[in-house]
Amino acid sequence: MAPSRTVLTSAANTMAVVCFIVAGAVRWRELAIMLPAVVAGGYLAARGARHLPPFLLRVAIVVLCAGVTVYFFRR
């Protein structure tokens, strides 16, 4: 990813976090439980994805996204 795009995305996400905090929409107890799991899961998933063939990874991502989309539309 281009460095400028990474910086811009990080800035936008930081502002979103600040807006949620200011609005009082953050549930801190749940955040304290979920944050370590999300960080560990993201790190481990990135490491594991490096060992998969690119085609298989793309297919897995498309299937997962399609499944989540269908689930939420049917719900």
DSSP file (Angstrom, degrees, kcal/mol; ACC not computed):
  #  RESIDUE AA STRUCTURE BP1 BP2  ACC     N-H-->O    O-->H-N    N-H-->O    O-->H-N    TCO  KAPPA ALPHA  PHI   PSI    X-CA   Y-CA   Z-CA
    1    1 A M              0   0    0      0, 0.0     5,-0.0     0, 0.0     0, 0.0   0.000 360.0 360.0 360.0 141.7    0.0    0.0    0.0
    2    2 A A     >  -     0   0    0      1,-0.1     4,-2.1     4,-0.0     3,-0.3  -0.388 360.0-126.8 -65.5 139.2    1.3    3.5   -0.8
    3    3 A P  H  > S+     0   0    0      0, 0.0     4,-2.4     0, 0.0     5,-0.2   0.874 108.5  52.7 -56.9 -39.8    2.6    5.3    2.2
    4    4 A S  H  > S+     0   0    0      1,-0.2     4,-2.2     2,-0.2     5,-0.2   0.887 109.7  48.8 -66.3 -36.1    0.4    8.4    1.6
    5    5 A R  H  > S+     0   0    0     -3,-0.3     4,-2.5     2,-0.2    -1,-0.2   0.877 110.2  51.9 -69.0 -36.9   -2.7    6.2    1.5
    6    6 A T  H  X S+     0   0    0     -4,-2.1     4,-2.4     2,-0.2    -2,-0.2   0.921 111.3  46.7 -64.3 -44.0   -1.7    4.4    4.7
    7    7 A V  H  X S+     0   0    0     -4,-2.4     4,-2.4     2,-0.2    -2,-0.2   0.911 113.2  49.1 -64.6 -42.9   -1.3    7.8    6.5
    8    8 A L  H  X S+     0   0    0     -4,-2.2     4,-2.3     2,-0.2    -2,-0.2   0.913 112.5  47.5 -64.9 -42.9   -4.6    9.1    5.1
    9    9 A T  H  X S+     0   0    0     -4,-2.5     4,-2.5     2,-0.2    -2,-0.2   0.907 111.9  50.4 -64.1 -42.2   -6.4    5.9    6.2
   10   10 A S  H  X S+     0   0    0     -4,-2.4     4,-2.3     1,-0.2    -2,-0.2   0.903 110.7  49.3 -62.7 -41.1   -4.8    6.0    9.6
   11   11 A A  H  X S+     0   0    0     -4,-2.4     4,-2.2     2,-0.2    -2,-0.2   0.910 111.6  48.5 -65.0 -42.1   -5.8    9.7   10.1
   12   12 A A  H  X S+     0   0    0     -4,-2.3     4,-1.9     2,-0.2    -2,-0.2   0.912 112.9  47.6 -65.3 -42.4   -9.4    9.0    9.0
   13   13 A N  H  X S+     0   0    0     -4,-2.5     4,-2.2     2,-0.2    -1,-0.2   0.880 110.2  52.9 -66.5 -37.2   -9.6    6.0   11.4
   14   14 A T  H  X S+     0   0    0     -4,-2.3     4,-2.4     1,-0.2    -2,-0.2   0.912 109.2  48.9 -63.3 -42.7   -8.2    8.0   14.2
   15   15 A M  H  X S+     0   0    0     -4,-2.2     4,-2.4     2,-0.2    -1,-0.2   0.876 109.3  52.8 -65.5 -36.8  -10.7   10.7   13.7
   16   16 A A  H  X S+     0   0    0     -4,-1.9     4,-2.3     2,-0.2    -1,-0.2   0.916 109.3  49.2 -63.7 -42.1  -13.5    8.1   13.7
   17   17 A V  H  X S+     0   0    0     -4,-2.2     4,-2.4     1,-0.2    -2,-0.2   0.924 110.6  50.2 -62.1 -44.8  -12.3    6.8   17.0
   18   18 A V  H  X S+     0   0    0     -4,-2.4     4,-2.8     1,-0.2     5,-0.2   0.906 109.6  51.3 -60.9 -41.9  -12.1   10.3   18.5
   19   19 A C  H  X S+     0   0    0     -4,-2.4     4,-2.2     1,-0.2    -1,-0.2   0.913 110.4  48.4 -62.9 -42.6  -15.7   10.9   17.3
   20   20 A F  H  <>S+     0   0    0     -4,-2.3     5,-2.4     2,-0.2     4,-0.5   0.902 113.1  48.2 -64.2 -40.1  -17.0    7.7   18.9
   21   21 A I  H ><5S+     0   0    0     -4,-2.4     3,-1.1     1,-0.2    -2,-0.2   0.937 112.4  47.5 -65.3 -46.6  -15.2    8.5   22.2
   22   22 A V  H 3<5S+     0   0    0     -4,-2.8    -1,-0.2     1,-0.3    -2,-0.2   0.869 110.6  52.5 -63.1 -36.8  -16.5   12.1   22.3
   23   23 A A  T 3<5S-     0   0    0     -4,-2.2    -1,-0.3    -5,-0.2    -2,-0.2   0.565 111.7-121.9 -76.7  -7.5  -20.0   10.8   21.6
   24   24 A G  T < 5S+     0   0    0     -3,-1.1    -3,-0.2    -4,-0.5    -2,-0.1   0.764  73.1 130.6  74.3  24.8  -19.8    8.4   24.5
   25   25 A A      < +     0   0    0     -5,-2.4     2,-0.5    -6,-0.2    -4,-0.2   0.342  37.7 102.3 -94.1   6.3  -20.4    5.4   22.1
   26   26 A V        -     0   0    0     -6,-0.5     2,-1.0    -5,-0.2     3,-0.1  -0.794  60.2-151.9 -95.4 128.0  -17.5    3.3   23.3
   27   27 A R     >  -     0   0    0     -2,-0.5     4,-2.2     1,-0.2     5,-0.2  -0.830  14.2-168.2 -96.9  98.2  -18.2    0.4   25.7
   28   28 A W  H  > S+     0   0    0     -2,-1.0     4,-2.4     1,-0.2    -1,-0.2   0.810  78.5  54.7 -64.4 -36.3  -14.9    0.3   27.5
   29   29 A R  H  > S+     0   0    0      2,-0.2     4,-1.2     1,-0.2    -1,-0.2   0.946 112.6  43.1 -63.8 -47.4  -15.4   -3.0   29.3
   30   30 A E  H  > S+     0   0    0      1,-0.2     4,-2.7     2,-0.2     5,-0.2   0.870 112.2  55.3 -65.6 -36.2  -16.1   -4.8   26.1
   31   31 A L  H  X S+     0   0    0     -4,-2.2     4,-2.8     1,-0.2    -1,-0.2   0.910 103.8  53.8 -61.9 -42.5  -13.3   -3.0   24.4
   32   32 A A  H  < S+     0   0    0     -4,-2.4    -1,-0.2     1,-0.2    -2,-0.2   0.813 113.8  43.2 -63.6 -29.7  -10.8   -4.1   27.1
   33   33 A I  H  X S+     0   0    0     -4,-1.2     4,-0.6    -5,-0.2    -2,-0.2   0.895 120.1  39.7 -80.3 -42.4  -11.9   -7.7   26.4
   34   34 A M  H  X S+     0   0    0     -4,-2.7     4,-2.6     1,-0.2     5,-0.2   0.838 100.0  71.0 -80.0 -34.2  -11.9   -7.6   22.6
   35   35 A L  H  X S+     0   0    0     -4,-2.8     4,-2.5     1,-0.2     5,-0.2   0.900  99.2  45.5 -57.2 -49.3   -8.9   -5.5   21.8
   36   36 A P  H  > S+     0   0    0      0, 0.0     4,-2.4     0, 0.0    -1,-0.2   0.898 114.8  49.8 -61.9 -36.9   -6.2   -8.0   22.7
   37   37 A A  H  X S+     0   0    0     -4,-0.6     4,-2.6     2,-0.2    -2,-0.2   0.896 111.4  48.3 -67.1 -39.9   -8.0  -10.7   20.9
   38   38 A V  H  X S+     0   0    0     -4,-2.6     4,-2.5     2,-0.2     5,-0.2   0.914 113.0  47.5 -66.9 -43.3   -8.4   -8.6   17.8
   39   39 A V  H  X S+     0   0    0     -4,-2.5     4,-2.2    -5,-0.2    -2,-0.2   0.940 115.5  44.6 -63.8 -47.0   -4.8   -7.6   17.8
   40   40 A A  H  X S+     0   0    0     -4,-2.4     4,-2.8    -5,-0.2     5,-0.2   0.919 114.3  49.9 -63.8 -43.4   -3.6  -11.2   18.3
   41   41 A G  H  X S+     0   0    0     -4,-2.6     4,-2.5    -5,-0.2     5,-0.2   0.899 111.3  48.2 -63.2 -41.5   -6.0  -12.5   15.6
   42   42 A G  H  X S+     0   0    0     -4,-2.5     4,-2.0     2,-0.2    -1,-0.2   0.908 113.7  47.1 -65.0 -41.8   -5.0   -9.9   13.1
   43   43 A Y  H  X S+     0   0    0     -4,-2.2     4,-2.0    -5,-0.2    -2,-0.2   0.942 115.8  43.8 -65.3 -47.7   -1.3  -10.6   13.7
   44   44 A L  H  X S+     0   0    0     -4,-2.8     4,-2.5     1,-0.2    -2,-0.2   0.879 112.9  52.0 -67.5 -38.0   -1.7  -14.4   13.5
   45   45 A A  H  X S+     0   0    0     -4,-2.5     4,-2.5    -5,-0.2    -1,-0.2   0.898 109.1  50.3 -65.7 -39.4   -4.0  -14.2   10.5
   46   46 A A  H  X S+     0   0    0     -4,-2.0     4,-1.0    -5,-0.2    -2,-0.2   0.908 112.2  47.4 -64.9 -40.9   -1.5  -12.1    8.6
   47   47 A R  H  < S+     0   0    0     -4,-2.0     4,-0.4     1,-0.2     3,-0.3   0.913 114.5  46.4 -65.5 -41.7    1.3  -14.5    9.4
   48   48 A G  H >< S+     0   0    0     -4,-2.5     3,-1.3     1,-0.2     4,-0.3   0.858 105.4  59.6 -69.0 -35.2   -0.8  -17.5    8.3
   49   49 A A  H >< S+     0   0    0     -4,-2.5     3,-1.2     1,-0.3    -1,-0.2   0.782  93.7  66.3 -65.7 -26.2   -2.0  -15.8    5.1
   50   50 A R  T 3< S+     0   0    0     -4,-1.0    -1,-0.3    -3,-0.3    -2,-0.2   0.741  98.5  53.7 -65.8 -21.2    1.6  -15.5    3.9
   51   51 A H  T <  S+     0   0    0     -3,-1.3    -1,-0.2    -4,-0.4    -2,-0.2   0.483  93.6  87.3 -93.1  -3.7    1.8  -19.3    3.7
   52   52 A L  S <  S-     0   0    0     -3,-1.2    -3,-0.0    -4,-0.3     0, 0.0  -0.689  89.1-103.2 -94.7 148.7   -1.3  -19.7    1.5
   53   53 A P     >  -     0   0    0      0, 0.0     4,-2.1     0, 0.0     3,-0.2  -0.467  33.7-120.7 -63.5 141.4   -1.2  -19.5   -2.3
   54   54 A P  H  > S+     0   0    0      0, 0.0     4,-2.5     0, 0.0     5,-0.2   0.867 110.9  53.1 -55.3 -40.3   -2.5  -16.1   -3.4
   55   55 A F  H  > S+     0   0    0      1,-0.2     4,-2.5     2,-0.2     5,-0.2   0.933 109.5  47.9 -62.6 -44.9   -5.4  -17.7   -5.4
   56   56 A L  H  > S+     0   0    0      1,-0.2     4,-2.4     2,-0.2    -1,-0.2   0.884 111.2  51.4 -62.9 -39.2   -6.6  -19.7   -2.5
   57   57 A L  H  X S+     0   0    0     -4,-2.1     4,-2.3     2,-0.2    -1,-0.2   0.918 110.2  48.9 -64.2 -44.0   -6.4  -16.6   -0.2
   58   58 A R  H  X S+     0   0    0     -4,-2.5     4,-2.5     2,-0.2    -2,-0.2   0.922 111.9  48.8 -62.2 -43.8   -8.5  -14.6   -2.7
   59   59 A V  H  X S+     0   0    0     -4,-2.5     4,-2.6     1,-0.2     5,-0.2   0.924 110.9  50.6 -62.1 -43.9  -11.1  -17.3   -3.0
   60   60 A A  H  X S+     0   0    0     -4,-2.4     4,-2.4     1,-0.2    -1,-0.2   0.899 111.1  48.6 -61.2 -41.3  -11.3  -17.6    0.8
   61   61 A I  H  X S+     0   0    0     -4,-2.3     4,-2.7     2,-0.2     5,-0.2   0.920 112.5  47.5 -66.0 -44.0  -11.8  -13.9    1.2
   62   62 A V  H  X S+     0   0    0     -4,-2.5     4,-2.6     2,-0.2     5,-0.2   0.919 113.4  48.0 -64.5 -43.2  -14.5  -13.7   -1.5
   63   63 A V  H  X S+     0   0    0     -4,-2.6     4,-2.5     2,-0.2    -2,-0.2   0.924 113.3  47.8 -63.8 -44.2  -16.4  -16.7    0.0
   64   64 A L  H  X S+     0   0    0     -4,-2.4     4,-2.4    -5,-0.2    -2,-0.2   0.938 114.1  46.1 -61.9 -47.5  -16.2  -15.2    3.5
   65   65 A C  H  X S+     0   0    0     -4,-2.7     4,-2.3     1,-0.2    -2,-0.2   0.904 113.6  48.8 -63.4 -42.0  -17.4  -11.8    2.3
   66   66 A A  H  X S+     0   0    0     -4,-2.6     4,-2.6    -5,-0.2     5,-0.2   0.910 111.3  50.7 -64.5 -41.3  -20.2  -13.3    0.3
   67   67 A G  H  X S+     0   0    0     -4,-2.5     4,-2.4    -5,-0.2    -2,-0.2   0.917 111.3  46.6 -62.7 -44.0  -21.3  -15.4    3.2
   68   68 A V  H  X S+     0   0    0     -4,-2.4     4,-2.4     2,-0.2    -1,-0.2   0.899 112.5  51.2 -65.3 -40.4  -21.4  -12.5    5.6
   69   69 A T  H  X S+     0   0    0     -4,-2.3     4,-2.1     2,-0.2    -2,-0.2   0.938 111.8  46.0 -62.0 -47.6  -23.3  -10.4    3.1
   70   70 A V  H  X S+     0   0    0     -4,-2.6     4,-2.2     1,-0.2     5,-0.2   0.913 111.4  53.5 -61.7 -43.0  -25.9  -13.1    2.5
   71   71 A Y  H  X S+     0   0    0     -4,-2.4     4,-1.3    -5,-0.2    -1,-0.2   0.933 111.5  43.9 -57.6 -47.8  -26.2  -13.7    6.3
   72   72 A F  H  < S+     0   0    0     -4,-2.4    -1,-0.2     1,-0.2    -2,-0.2   0.826 113.3  50.9 -72.5 -30.0  -26.9  -10.0    7.0
   73   73 A F  H  < S+     0   0    0     -4,-2.1    -1,-0.2     1,-0.2    -2,-0.2   0.850 113.1  45.6 -73.5 -32.6  -29.4   -9.6    4.1
   74   74 A R  H  <        0   0    0     -4,-2.2    -2,-0.2     1,-0.2    -1,-0.2   0.713 360.0 360.0 -80.7 -20.3  -31.3  -12.6    5.2
   75   75 A R     <        0   0    0     -4,-1.3    -1,-0.2    -5,-0.2    -2,-0.1   0.476 360.0 360.0 -72.2 360.0  -31.4  -11.6    8.8
